[in-house]
Amino acid sequence: MDDEKLVDAITKIVMERLAADPGCPAPTAVVTFGDVPDCVLGGGLSVRKGVGPADTDGADVIVLTQAAFRAFHGGAIPAGLTGPTSAVASPAQAGVIDLTGIKLINERQVRGVDLNASTVVRVDACAVITPLARDYVSGRGAKFAN
């Protein structure tokens, strides 16, 4: 099973469990990124396609295909599939990682890309950077910039 089918299968299982658990209210608003098959989402949901981070406003659930995840995170492979530091064709090799538009930067987000001493991680001036994320970036020799 390739990684994209695995992500789709896991998403389907999660959605089935949410719908089956009476203690967990069924989500009403779903935003999808990438080509998410209708059979993964099931019925009874308000589904809309997203293009950027602003499209997630008001969503109860956000579903990403692996291709969409990689596009958002500079080619990084989701940590749950291959390990916490794997990356493919990361923009870090070009020297700049763009995390602008993200309000909270945590360690998982910065571990998902290949950082080196010449990497600059661009963030918004109002972004909150967790101490673990800051330690990880500085430990790799990279720097945050607005």
C-alpha positions as CSV (number, residue, x, y, z in Angstrom):
1,M,0.0,0.0,0.0
2,D,1.5,3.3,-1.0
3,D,1.7,6.2,1.5
4,E,-1.2,8.2,0.0
5,K,-3.6,5.2,0.1
6,L,-2.4,4.7,3.8
7,V,-3.3,8.3,4.7
8,D,-6.7,7.9,3.0
9,A,-7.4,4.6,4.8
10,I,-6.5,6.1,8.2
11,T,-8.6,9.2,7.5
12,K,-11.6,6.9,6.7
13,I,-11.1,4.9,9.9
14,V,-11.0,8.1,12.0
15,M,-14.1,9.5,10.3
16,E,-16.0,6.2,10.9
17,R,-15.0,6.2,14.6
18,L,-16.2,9.8,15.0
19,A,-19.5,9.0,13.4
20,A,-20.0,5.8,15.5
21,D,-19.1,7.3,18.9
22,P,-22.3,8.9,20.4
23,G,-20.1,10.8,22.9
24,C,-18.2,12.4,20.1
25,P,-20.4,14.8,18.1
26,A,-20.2,14.3,14.3
27,P,-18.3,17.2,12.7
28,T,-20.4,19.4,10.5
29,A,-17.8,21.4,8.5
30,V,-14.9,19.6,6.7
31,V,-12.2,21.3,4.7
32,T,-10.2,19.1,2.3
33,F,-6.9,19.8,0.7
34,G,-5.9,17.7,-2.3
35,D,-8.1,15.2,-4.1
36,V,-9.8,13.5,-1.2
37,P,-12.2,10.7,-2.5
38,D,-15.8,11.1,-1.5
39,C,-15.8,7.6,-0.1
40,V,-13.3,8.6,2.5
41,L,-15.5,11.4,3.9
42,G,-18.9,9.6,3.9
43,G,-22.2,11.4,4.1
44,G,-23.8,14.0,6.3
45,L,-20.9,16.4,6.2
46,S,-20.6,19.9,4.9
47,V,-17.4,19.5,2.7
48,R,-15.6,22.3,1.0
49,K,-12.2,22.3,-0.8
50,G,-9.5,24.4,0.7
51,V,-6.6,26.2,-1.1
52,G,-4.8,28.0,1.7
53,P,-4.6,28.3,5.5
54,A,-7.4,30.9,5.6
55,D,-9.8,28.4,4.2
56,T,-9.7,26.4,7.5
57,D,-11.7,29.1,9.4
58,G,-14.9,27.5,10.8
59,A,-13.8,24.0,10.0
60,D,-14.4,21.2,12.5
61,V,-12.2,18.8,10.6
62,I,-9.3,19.3,8.1
63,V,-8.4,16.5,5.8
64,L,-5.1,16.6,3.8
65,T,-3.8,14.2,1.2
66,Q,-0.1,13.4,1.5
67,A,0.5,15.5,-1.7
68,A,-1.2,18.5,-0.1
69,F,0.7,18.0,3.2
70,R,4.0,18.0,1.3
71,A,3.0,21.2,-0.6
72,F,2.2,23.0,2.6
73,H,5.4,21.8,4.4
74,G,8.0,22.2,1.7
75,G,8.1,18.6,0.5
76,A,8.3,17.0,4.0
77,I,6.9,13.6,4.4
78,P,4.4,13.3,7.3
79,A,6.3,12.3,10.5
80,G,3.9,9.4,11.2
81,L,4.7,7.7,7.9
82,T,8.5,7.7,7.8
83,G,10.0,9.3,11.0
84,P,10.3,12.7,12.5
85,T,13.1,14.2,10.4
86,S,12.6,12.8,6.9
87,A,12.3,15.4,4.0
88,V,12.2,15.2,0.3
89,A,13.3,18.2,-1.9
90,S,12.8,20.6,1.0
91,P,13.1,24.3,0.4
92,A,15.6,24.3,3.3
93,Q,18.2,23.3,0.7
94,A,17.6,26.6,-1.0
95,G,18.1,28.3,2.4
96,V,14.6,29.6,3.3
97,I,11.7,27.8,4.9
98,D,8.4,29.9,4.7
99,L,6.1,29.3,7.8
100,T,4.4,32.7,7.4
101,G,0.7,32.5,7.9
102,I,1.0,30.0,10.8
103,K,0.1,31.5,14.2
104,L,1.7,28.9,16.4
105,I,5.0,27.3,15.4
106,N,5.7,24.0,17.3
107,E,8.6,21.5,17.2
108,R,6.7,19.0,15.0
109,Q,6.5,21.7,12.2
110,V,10.2,22.5,12.2
111,R,11.3,18.8,12.5
112,G,9.3,18.1,9.3
113,V,11.9,20.0,7.2
114,D,15.6,19.6,6.7
115,L,17.4,22.4,8.5
116,N,21.0,23.3,8.4
117,A,23.3,26.1,9.5
118,S,22.4,28.3,6.5
119,T,18.6,27.9,6.8
120,V,16.4,30.9,7.6
121,V,12.9,30.0,8.9
122,R,10.5,32.9,7.9
123,V,7.6,33.5,10.3
124,D,5.1,36.3,10.9
125,A,6.1,38.9,13.5
126,C,3.0,38.0,15.6
127,A,3.7,34.2,15.4
128,V,4.2,32.3,18.7
129,I,7.2,30.0,18.6
130,T,7.2,27.3,21.2
131,P,10.5,26.9,23.2
132,L,11.0,23.4,21.9
133,A,10.7,24.7,18.3
134,R,13.1,27.5,19.0
135,D,15.6,25.1,20.6
136,Y,15.4,22.6,17.7
137,V,16.0,25.4,15.1
138,S,18.9,26.9,17.0
139,G,20.4,23.5,17.7
140,R,20.5,22.8,14.0
141,G,22.2,26.2,13.4
142,A,19.2,27.7,11.6
143,K,17.6,31.1,12.5
144,F,14.1,32.5,12.7
145,A,13.4,35.7,10.8
146,N,10.3,37.9,10.1
